[in-house]
Amino acid sequence: MSPRVLSDEERRDWLCLSRCETVGTATFRSLLERFGSAGEALRALPELSRKGGLHRPPRLFSRDDANRAFDQATAVGARFIASVEPGYSPILRITDGAPPIICVKGDLGQLNRSSVAIAGARNASAIGRKFTRQIAAEIGAAGHTIVSGLARGIDTASHEAALSTGTVAVLAGGVDVIYPPENARLHAEIAERGLIVSEQLPGTEPRAEFFPRRNRIISGLARALIVVEAAVRSGSLITARLAAEQGREVFAVPGFPLDPRCEGTNRLIRDGATLLTSAQDVLAALDQQVAQSHASFLEQETPVLAPAAATGAHRTLLGLLSPTPIEADALIRESGLDAPTVSAVLLDLTLTGQVIRHPNGAVSLG
């Protein structure tokens, strides 16, 4: 889908559709391809849900809700941008699970630069923060934007060091919600000199379930991820796993074996992450991959779906599905149905909550 500028009305349609019940990122994309616009998909949702077996009207995000969200964004100096629009990050746009629409505040040009993400411990050591500032400053000086999550510790050090060269803060709450409170000044500086990004609506307080989705955007915006000091059970390791799934190169800074803050990064290195000792390690890797990677990402295309199949196909696929995720290609082989029919039926079943789509393209019973 070629980038294009949406009207305000179309952006509201995108926001409404993306926040409807059972419409995740994969389903949103399928609906858009099938119906041509978010507005047409919204009008078709009740009938699609009924056909898929939902015995009540689906819960929709109303136009009044969308109007309030847009008014709130304007009031705090932010705006919404859809994934099809030119200002949306090209690398995030074609990344699995990319949010259809995001709220941004600041310099939108940051999303069109080569970026490196940095994640790490909130209770980072002094040496960890010092090293983070050093590599963030050097990578920024080389022309790359630094992406992080505006959390305490490593995130804060990353943003502070990159303020003069370019930084993007991805939040788990609304772009106007300051968290943690002590980063109020940094939040304001990034909004003025860099960019703040959120998948959530303005005014939304961060919640635990929002952070993994925030982490997926952090890694999705970047060509590479650096992890500095991370415990074994930490959000930074979740970000590292997501980055690996997205095809990003993961770098980890080694640390003292007896420091719990370094146990996670040391394990990442043991399991195949690239050991990082200086900014040059990342810059050398980017020099080799950025042009080829950028071109290959932008050349990807998506299939066009056919109209929905008959109820017999619905029953066939439901009989083949189980709680264990399976690839759509396997369903095509086992069912004897063609690919467009399987895609259309899976869309119907996803809208009714009977099927769950997973980030790797697999599906399972809901």
C-alpha positions in Angstrom: 0.0 0.0 0.0 1.5 3.3 -1.2 1.9 6.1 1.4 -0.7 8.8 1.2 -2.0 11.6 3.3 -5.4 10.9 4.9 -8.1 13.4 5.6 -9.1 14.2 9.2 -12.3 12.1 8.6 -10.3 9.1 7.4 -7.9 9.3 10.4 -10.9 9.2 12.7 -12.2 6.1 10.8 -8.7 4.5 11.3 -8.8 5.3 15.0 -12.4 3.9 15.4 -11.6 0.7 13.5 -8.3 0.1 15.3 -10.1 0.3 18.7 -13.1 -1.9 17.9 -13.6 -5.2 19.7 -11.6 -8.1 18.3 -9.8 -5.9 15.7 -6.1 -6.3 16.3 -3.3 -5.1 14.0 -3.5 -8.1 11.6 -7.3 -8.0 11.4 -7.2 -4.3 10.8 -4.9 -4.8 7.9 -7.0 -7.6 6.5 -10.2 -5.4 6.8 -8.5 -2.5 5.0 -7.4 -4.7 2.2 -10.8 -6.3 1.8 -13.0 -3.2 2.0 -10.6 -0.5 0.7 -11.1 1.9 3.5 -11.6 2.0 7.3 -14.9 3.7 6.9 -16.3 0.8 4.7 -14.8 -1.7 7.1 -16.6 -0.1 10.0 -19.9 -0.2 8.2 -19.3 -3.9 7.4 -18.2 -5.0 10.9 -21.7 -5.7 12.4 -22.7 -8.1 9.6 -19.2 -9.7 9.5 -19.4 -10.3 13.2 -22.9 -11.8 12.9 -21.8 -14.0 10.1 -18.8 -15.2 12.1 -21.1 -16.3 15.0 -21.1 -13.3 17.4 -24.7 -13.2 18.8 -24.6 -9.6 19.8 -23.5 -6.3 18.2 -19.7 -5.9 18.4 -18.4 -3.2 20.7 -17.3 -0.3 18.6 -15.2 2.8 19.3 -17.7 5.6 18.5 -17.2 8.7 16.4 -17.7 10.8 19.5 -14.9 9.0 21.3 -12.7 9.6 18.3 -13.6 13.3 18.2 -12.7 13.6 21.9 -9.4 11.9 21.3 -8.5 14.2 18.4 -9.5 17.2 20.5 -7.3 16.1 23.4 -4.4 15.5 21.1 -4.7 19.0 19.6 -5.0 20.5 23.1 -1.6 19.1 24.1 0.1 19.9 20.9 0.0 16.3 19.5 -1.6 14.7 16.5 -2.5 11.3 15.1 -0.8 9.7 12.1 -1.8 6.5 10.3 0.6 3.9 9.2 -0.2 4.6 5.5 0.8 8.2 5.8 4.3 9.5 4.6 5.4 10.7 8.1 4.9 7.2 9.7 8.2 5.3 10.2 8.9 3.3 7.0 10.5 0.4 8.9 7.7 0.3 11.5 5.1 0.4 8.8 6.0 -3.0 7.4 6.9 -4.6 10.8 4.5 -7.3 12.0 2.2 -5.9 14.7 2.8 -2.3 13.9 0.0 -0.1 15.3 -2.3 1.2 12.5 -2.4 4.7 14.0 -0.2 6.4 16.6 -0.2 9.7 18.5 2.9 11.8 18.2 4.2 15.1 19.7 7.3 16.8 18.4 9.5 16.5 15.4 7.9 13.9 13.1 11.0 13.8 10.9 12.7 11.7 13.6 10.6 8.7 12.4 12.2 8.9 8.9 15.8 8.6 10.1 17.9 5.5 10.7 17.4 4.6 14.4 19.0 2.6 17.1 17.0 1.5 20.2 18.5 1.3 23.7 16.9 -0.6 26.6 18.1 -1.6 30.1 17.7 -1.6 33.8 15.7 1.0 35.6 18.0 0.6 38.6 21.1 0.9 36.5 24.5 1.3 37.9 26.5 4.5 37.6 28.9 2.8 35.2 26.0 1.5 33.2 24.5 4.9 32.8 27.9 6.4 31.9 28.5 3.9 29.2 25.0 4.3 27.9 25.5 8.1 27.6 28.7 7.5 25.7 27.4 5.1 23.1 24.1 7.1 22.7 26.1 10.3 22.0 28.4 8.6 19.6 25.7 6.8 17.7 23.6 10.0 17.6 26.6 12.0 16.3 27.0 9.5 13.5 23.5 10.5 12.3 21.2 7.9 13.9 18.2 8.7 16.1 18.2 7.0 19.6 14.9 5.3 20.5 14.0 4.4 24.1 11.1 4.2 26.5 11.7 7.2 28.9 11.9 4.9 31.9 14.3 5.5 34.8 17.9 4.4 34.5 19.2 3.3 31.0 16.3 4.9 29.1 16.8 8.2 30.8 20.6 8.2 30.1 19.9 7.3 26.4 17.5 10.2 25.8 19.6 12.8 27.7 22.7 11.9 25.7 20.8 12.1 22.3 18.8 15.3 22.9 21.1 17.3 20.6 21.3 14.8 17.8 17.8 13.2 17.8 15.7 11.0 20.1 12.3 9.3 20.2 10.6 8.4 23.4 7.9 5.6 23.1 5.4 5.7 26.0 3.1 3.1 27.5 0.6 5.9 28.4 -0.6 8.9 26.5 1.9 11.3 25.0 0.8 13.9 27.6 1.1 11.6 30.6 4.5 12.0 32.4 5.9 8.8 33.7 7.9 8.5 35.8 7.2 11.9 37.4 10.9 12.8 37.8 11.3 12.8 34.0 8.9 15.8 33.6 11.7 18.1 32.4 13.1 15.4 30.0 9.6 14.7 28.7 9.2 18.4 27.8 12.7 18.6 26.2 12.0 15.6 24.0 8.7 17.0 22.9 10.5 20.2 21.9 13.6 18.8 20.4 12.8 15.2 19.6 9.6 13.1 19.3 7.2 11.4 21.7 5.2 8.5 20.4 2.3 6.4 21.9 -0.2 3.9 20.7 -2.5 5.0 23.5 -4.9 7.9 23.5 -4.0 11.2 25.2 -4.7 11.1 28.9 -4.2 7.4 29.2 -2.3 6.3 32.3 0.3 3.6 31.7 -0.8 0.1 32.7 1.3 -3.1 32.9 -0.3 -4.7 29.8 0.6 -1.6 27.7 4.4 -2.0 28.2 5.0 -5.1 26.0 3.1 -3.3 23.2 5.3 -0.2 23.9 8.4 -2.4 23.7 7.3 -3.8 20.3 7.2 -0.3 18.9 10.6 0.6 20.4 12.3 -2.3 18.7 10.1 -1.9 15.5 11.3 1.7 15.0 15.0 0.7 15.1 17.5 -1.0 12.9 19.2 -2.5 15.9 18.7 -2.8 19.7 21.3 -2.4 22.4 20.6 -3.9 25.8 22.6 -2.4 28.8 22.1 -4.1 32.2 19.0 -6.3 32.3 17.9 -8.8 34.9 16.7 -12.2 33.7 13.1 -11.3 34.2 12.9 -7.8 32.8 11.1 -5.8 30.2 14.4 -5.2 28.4 14.6 -8.9 27.6 11.1 -8.8 26.3 12.2 -6.0 24.0 15.2 -8.1 22.9 13.0 -11.1 22.1 10.6 -8.8 20.1 13.6 -7.3 18.2 14.9 -10.7 17.3 11.4 -11.7 16.0 11.3 -8.5 13.9 14.7 -9.3 12.3 16.6 -6.6 14.1 20.2 -7.2 15.3 20.4 -7.4 19.1 23.5 -6.1 20.8 24.2 -6.7 24.5 26.8 -5.1 26.8 28.6 -7.7 28.9 28.7 -7.3 32.7 30.1 -8.7 35.9 28.7 -12.2 36.4 27.7 -11.6 40.0 25.7 -8.5 39.3 22.0 -9.5 38.9 21.6 -6.4 36.5 23.9 -8.1 34.1 22.6 -11.6 34.2 20.1 -11.0 31.4 22.6 -9.3 29.1 25.2 -12.0 29.6 22.6 -14.6 28.8 21.6 -12.7 25.6 25.3 -12.9 24.5 25.4 -16.6 25.4 22.3 -17.2 23.3 23.6 -15.4 20.2 23.3 -11.6 20.7 26.2 -9.6 19.5 28.6 -8.5 22.2 29.0 -4.8 22.3 32.0 -3.0 23.7 31.8 0.4 21.9 29.5 2.4 19.7 31.6 1.4 16.7 30.3 -2.2 17.0 26.8 -1.0 16.2 27.9 1.6 13.6 29.9 -1.0 11.6 26.9 -3.3 11.5 24.6 -0.5 10.4 27.0 0.5 7.7 26.7 -3.0 6.3 22.9 -3.5 6.6 21.1 -0.2 6.5 20.8 0.4 2.7 20.0 -3.2 1.8 17.7 -3.7 4.8 15.8 -0.5 4.1 15.2 -1.4 0.5 14.1 -4.9 1.2 11.6 -3.8 3.9 10.0 -1.2 1.6 9.7 -3.7 -1.3 7.5 -6.1 0.6 3.9 -6.3 -0.6 0.8 -7.8 0.9 -1.9 -10.0 -0.7 -5.4 -8.8 -1.5 -8.2 -10.8 0.1 -11.2 -12.3 -1.6 -14.7 -12.0 -0.3 -15.8 -14.0 2.6 -16.3 -17.8 2.2 -19.4 -19.8 2.9 -20.2 -21.2 6.4 -18.9 -24.6 5.4 -15.4 -23.2 5.1 -15.9 -21.7 8.6 -16.8 -25.1 10.0 -13.9 -26.7 8.2 -11.3 -24.4 9.6 -12.8 -24.4 13.1 -12.5 -28.1 13.1 -8.8 -28.0 12.2 -7.9 -25.3 14.7 -6.8 -25.9 18.3 -5.4 -23.8 21.2 -2.0 -24.5 19.7 -0.9 -21.9 17.1 -0.6 -23.1 13.6 0.6 -21.4 10.4 -2.0 -20.4 7.8 -0.1 -22.3 5.1 -0.7 -25.5 7.1 -4.4 -24.8 7.3 -4.5 -24.3 3.5 -2.9 -27.7 2.9 -5.0 -29.5 5.5 -8.3 -27.9 4.6 -8.0 -28.2 0.8 -9.3 -24.6 0.6 -7.6 -21.9 -1.5 -5.5 -19.2 0.2 -8.0 -16.3 -0.4 -10.8 -18.3 1.2 -8.7 -19.3 4.2 -7.7 -15.6 4.7 -11.3 -14.4 4.4 -12.7 -17.0 6.8 -9.9 -16.4 9.4 -10.8 -12.7 9.2 -14.4 -13.5 10.0 -13.5 -15.8 12.9 -11.0 -13.3 14.3 -13.7 -10.6 14.4 -15.9 -12.8 16.5 -13.1 -13.8 18.9 -13.1 -17.4 17.9 -9.6 -17.1 16.4 -6.5 -15.4 17.8 -3.8 -14.1 15.5 -0.2 -14.3 16.7 2.7 -12.0 15.9 4.5 -14.6 13.7 1.4 -15.0 11.5 0.1 -18.2 13.1 -3.5 -18.6 14.4 -5.2 -20.5 17.1 -8.6 -21.0 18.7 -9.6 -18.0 20.9 
